[in-house]
């Protein structure tokens, strides 16, 4: 059972970066090559560009409205759905 971000806080999972720039910055700090980063830790912008654009647009709208946002955190879960008939 997932408990509201505790996996990433406890270091069990590596959070996925939203932008390619953020992903590259993270990889550099971790000592991960660009090839490994792209293969194993792609950004949301690389994996799902339409979703990343929508998320970035919403984040910008929130920033414009609230003016001084310090941080934004997002959580999503991806599960494979089995749609085959029994």
N, C-alpha and C positions, 0 to 999 in steps of 0.2 A: 504494500500500500504506500502510495506517495503522500508525504505529509508536508505540503506547502513549501517547497524549496529546500527542505532539510538535506536532500541528497547533494545539491550543489554547495550548500553551506558547509556540510561535513566533508567535502572533497571527494565524494563518491562518484560524481559526474563532473565533466568539464562543460561549463556553459558554452553554448554556441554563440559566437559573435554575430552581430547583425550585419555589419558592413565588411567588405573586403579589407578596407583600411584597418579596421579594428582587429580583424582576424590576423592580418600580417603583423601588426604591432604586438598582439598577444603572443604569436609564435616566436617572434624575435626575443621577447622577454623570457620565453621558456626554452630558448635554444633549439627550436624546431625548424628544420629546413622548409623552404617554400614548397618543395615537392611533397613532403610528408604532410604539411599543413593542408595543402589543396586536396590531397587524397583522403586524409583521415579527419580533418577539422575544418571543412569548408564553412564559409560564412552563410548566413541565411540569404544574403544577397546573391551568392553563387548558386546555392541549392534551389531556392524558390524566389526568383527575382520579383515576381508580381507581389508575393506576400511581403517581401522586404520593403518594397516601395510603399505599399499601403501602410505598413507599420511605421515607417519613417515619416510619412505624411501625417499620420495621427499624432506621432510624437511632436512634430513641428507645430501642429495646431494646439496641442496642450501647452507647449512652451510659449507660443504667442499669447495664449489666454492667461496663463499663470505667471508669465514673465521671468521668474527666477527659480526654475526647477533645478534641484540639485542632482537628482538621479532618477532613472526610470528602470524598473525591473519588469520583465515579462516572463511568463511561464506558459509553455504549451506542451502538450503531450501528443505524440504521434503513435497511433496504434494501427496495425494492419487489421482490416476487417475481412473476415471470411464470408464471402457471399455465395458459396456453393450450396446447392441443395443437398439435404441429407439423403 
